[in-house]
């Protein structure tokens, strides 16, 4: 099990309480809404965030993305951990 606040391949990420992923029709873009904050995830971050359901482990998310994009799973997993750690540090994602 991961230490609090530190993500690894075995972590099970989900959006933090009060954080929502929504499509903004006015901007025609996906946004991540949090109290008094808005993020505009790029396409890759959006693919990761859509899979943060509180059930899938980071390694499972990375394996699915690696299959979808024909990439090496270890490289994808490292990138996913880095992205989710940044979002966790910002209070957008928790495990």
Protein Blocks (a to p, Z undefined) as FASTA:
>chain_A
ZZehiacfkbccdddehiacdddfklopacdddehiacdddfklmmmmmmmnolacfklm
mmmmmmmnopafklmmmmmmmmmmmmmmnopacZZ
